[in-house]
Amino acid sequence: MLSEAINIYSILIVVYALLSWLPGAYNSKLGEILARLCEPYLDVFRRIIPPIGGISFSPIVALIVLSLVNRGLYYVLMFLIQTIAS
């Protein structure tokens, strides 16, 4: 269930990043909703990784971190299940 939530949040970040290609998309209702959901998480990475040539790589790094967290949780849960089963 947590894995599904992480996957959905990843999709939201991708959609939010794609909105940057459309003029005025951030000002739409969808853009405002996605900004409220994604900006707090993306701001963490924007503070660490500045834009290069006007291009922000923070969504890519944020997605990589989400993927690593997702995999890490899976391996921790599998380890706990194997430990309990033994």
Number of C-alpha atoms within 10 A of each C-alpha: 6 10 15 10 11 16 16 12 16 19 13 16 23 15 14 23 19 11 18 12 10 8 8 10 15 18 12 11 10 13 17 14 13 18 18 10 15 19 15 10 14 19 14 12 18 17 10 9 13 13 12 8 6 7 8 15 16 21 21 15 15 19 19 13 12 17 16 12 14 17 13 12 14 14 12 11 12 12 12 12 11 10 9 8 7 6
